[in-house]
Amino acid sequence: RPRAGTVAADPRVLPIGTVLRIHPHRGLYTVLDTGSGLKGHKLDIYMPSCRKARAFGRRTVRVEIVSGPSLR
């Protein structure tokens, strides 16, 4: 189930368990889902409501990898 602090990502780019800092958001996010429609360098960021997700929309963000499984 989706919950605060989680994102879905393409596991070939960011494996499950990778911890990210997404700018301009504050706080840490963990990749906990593969998101069947996500390919390449795209993320699906958990938002607490549909209203907030629509307000955020689709945009380019900066991602900093904090820690995670061995990345190739």
N, C-alpha and C positions, 0 to 999 in steps of 0.2 A: 504494500500500500504506500502511496506517496505520503510524504510528511515533510515538515519544515527541514531545510538543510540538505535536501537531496536533489540530485540531477540525474537525468538519463543521458547517456552518451554512446557513441559507437565504440564497442569494446576493443576494436583494432587500434583505436586512437587513444582512448582513456579506459583502461581496464577497471572492472568493478573493484571498489575499495579505494580508488584514487581520491585524495583530498585536494580540493581546489579553493582558491580565493578568486571570486569573480568580481571584477571592478566594472561598474561603480557600486555594486552591492557591498555591504559590509558583512563580515562573518565568514565562516567556512562552510563549504558544501562537499558532500561525499557522493561519488558516482555509485548508485545502488541499483540502477536499472539500465537495460540496453536500448530501450526505445526502438521498437521494430522499424520505424520509419526514419531513424536517424543514421545518416551515412556521412562519414568524413568528420570535418571539424564543426559539428553542430551540437548544441546542448539543448535539453529541455529542462528548464529550471522550475522547480516546484514553486508555485505561488499559492497563497492561502485562500484566494478566491478568484472566481472568473473575472470579476471586475478589475482586480489588480493585474491579472494576466493580460487582459485587454489593454489596460493603461500602459503596461510595459511594452507590449507588442513584440515584434521581431526587431532585433537590433544586433549590431556588432558590439561585443564586449571583450575586455581583456581578461585572460585567464592565467592565473599563476598556479603552478602545480606545487603544493606544499609537501605532500608525501604520497606514497602509494606503492603498489606492487612494482616489480621490476618492469620498467618501460623500455620497449625495444627502440 
